[in-house]
Amino acid sequence: MPVMSSDDFSLHREDCGEFEDGMPVSSFPDEVNSIEDLDCDCWSEFDSLAEAN
């Protein structure tokens, strides 16, 4: 499940150490169309959004 950082609204995995506080979100926002739209390295093990869900 993605977590939206409360600092900069970036999306991370729950076990990512790149954010301090965040809110779990049930799905990716409409602006996220591919795995490349996610800036954090915590998503690098996935090849697609379908894998990350």
Secondary structure as GFF3:
##gff-version 3
##sequence-region A 1 53
A	DSSP	beta_strand	2	5	.	.	.	ID=ss1
A	DSSP	beta_strand	11	13	.	.	.	ID=ss2
A	DSSP	beta_strand	22	24	.	.	.	ID=ss3
A	DSSP	three_ten_helix	35	37	.	.	.	ID=ss4
A	DSSP	three_ten_helix	41	43	.	.	.	ID=ss5
A	DSSP	alpha_helix	49	52	.	.	.	ID=ss6
###
